[in-house]
Amino acid sequence: MTKGVQENRAFFRIQDRVILEFEEINEATMLDDSIDSPFQVAPSFYLLNELHRIDTENSVLLHTITDKNREIGSYLKAINQKVELIARAFAENDDPETATPPQQVTMSEGGLSFNHKTSMSLGTCLALKLVLLPSYIGLLLYGRVVNCNEHIKGDYLINIVFENLHQNERQLLARHVLQLQAKARREGMDESENITPLTQL
């Protein structure tokens, strides 16, 4: 069992819909941070990522302002929400004719699984273009195939673990999963069906 699979057993997985594209690459490309991702992305792809990074960097300051003056703090939060809505609208309307439709996946902070029409060899390295919904946060990641099983529908269930995750990427993934968990609880869903210990990724 690889180290990545062992580590991912500590994570939780959740059913989700994301926009996913991937390309097979060699391991040298995956391990070399100086090589750019094979995907060409528009400037808006990273827009929401940058907004979340700015929010994180200024979260302590915002809390301090809110503690001193709740009205000013609430006003600043409302401005943040307005900016995020505008950025999300740009992301949603980016190249609608060539947009990849969302698909069902099972995802965690450490990896994801999805259905594919053809099988993949274990150890295959992939470049991933991942857009989280509904936030439209875009991530260019790398992954490795750790499991491939034929599905009852004739497709194959591909399980991958993320490789060489940067800290900010891991934080965005963890935040997304936690938000989905919170949403499931608010909607009164059965947590045992929707959120389970990660066993395959």
N, C-alpha and C positions, 0 to 999 in steps of 0.2 A: 504493500500500500504506500502510495507516495505521500510526502509531507503535506502537499496541498489538500489531498483528500482527508487526511487526518485532521488538519486544522479546520476544514469546513464542517466537520461533524459538530463543532461547537456553535455553528450558526443556525439560524432558522430560515426556512424557505416559505414562500408564499406564492399563491397563484396571482398572475399579473398579466397585463397586456402591454406590450412594448413594441416599438419599431426597431427591428433588428435586421442588420445586414452583416455578412461575414465573407471573408476570403481566406483560402488556405495559404499559409506562408511557411517558410522554413524556420527552424529553431534559431538560427543565427540572427535573423531579422527580428524575431521576437525578443531576444535577449539584448539587442543593441539599442540603447535609448537614443542614439544619435540618428537612427533611421526613422524617417517619418512614416506615419500610417499610410497604407495604400489608398485610403479613401480621400476623395476631394470633398471638402465641406465648405459651405457658405459661411461668411463672417457671423451670421446670426446663430450658427450652430452652438457657439460657445457663449452667446450673450447671457442666457439665464445662469450659466455656470458662474460667470463673472459677478452677476448680481448677488448670487448666494454667497460667493466668496467675500464680497464687500460687506454683506449683512453680518457674516460671521466675524469679520475683523472689527466691526463696530458694535457688536452686540453688547459688550460690557459698557461702552459709552452710552448706548441707548437705555440700558437698564438704569444707569446712574441718573440720566436726565429724567426718566420716568419716575424714579424714586423722589426726585426733587420737585417735579411738576408733572402730574399725571396728564394734564390737558395737553401739554407740549409733547409728551411721550406718545400719547394717542394720535396726535396729529402727524408726527413723524412716521409712525407705523402705517397710517393711512396713505401717506405719500409713497412709502415703500410698496404697498399693495397696488397702487395705481401704476407705478413704474413696471412692476412685475406683470400686470395685466397687459400693458402695452407691448412689452417684450415677448410675452407668450403669443400675442396676436401676430407679431412678425414671424415667429417660429412656425406657427400653424399654417401660415400662408406662403411659406418658403417653397418654391418650385412645386406647386400642387400637381402638375402633370406627371412629374417623375417621382412623386412621393411613394415610399414603400408602405403598404397597409400594415396596421398593427397586427400582431399575432400573439397567441396565448403562450406563455412560458411559465416555468416555475423558477423563481429567482431567490437568491440570498445575497448577502454581502460577499460571499466567497465564490459564487458561480451561478450557473443557470442551466436549465434543460429545456429542450424544445423539440418539436417534431420536424423531421426532414424526410424528403422523398427517397434519398439514397443513404446508404450507410457510410460511416467514416471509421477509419482505422484508429485504434487506441494510440494516443500520443500525438495525434495530428495537431499542429499548431494553427491557430486561427487569429486573424485580425478581425475585430468586432467593431461595428458602428451601432451604438445603442442609444436610443432616445427614450427616456422615461416619461410616462404619461401619468397625470395630465400636465405635469410641470414643464414638459418639453426640454428637460435638461439633457444635453448631448454628451456622450462619452465615447472616446476612441480607446478601446481596450484590447488586450490580448488574452487568449484562453487556450487551454489544452483539453483535448477530448480524453475523458477518463472512463466513459462507458458508452456503449451503443447497443441498443436492444431493439429487435423488430417489434413494432407495435401491432395491435390487433387490427388496426385499420389499414395495414399494409405499409405504413410509414415506419420510420425508425425514430426512436427516442434517443436523442443525443444529449449526453451530460458533459458539461465542461466545467473546469475550474479556471478562475481568473489568474493570470500570471503577471508579475511585475506591476502590481497595483501601486500607484502613488497614494500618499496619505489623503490628499484632497478627494481623489476618486473613491477611495474606500469610505470616506465620510459621507459623500453624496449618496452612495449606494445604501449605507447604513441608515441614513436619514430617510431615504425613500421607503425602505422596508418598514421602518418604525412608523412612518405616516400611514402606510397601508394597514398595519396591525391596529393602529388607533382607530382608523376608519371602520375596520371590521368590528371592533368592539362597540363603537358608537351605533352601528347599524344592527347590533344584536346578533351577529353571525356566530355560529358555533366555532369557537377557536380551535377545537380539536380537529375539525375538518379542513379549515382554511390555513392554519399555521401548524406545522409539524416539524419535529427535529429533522435536520438534514441528514439523510442516510445514503444518498446515491452520489451527490455532488462532491 
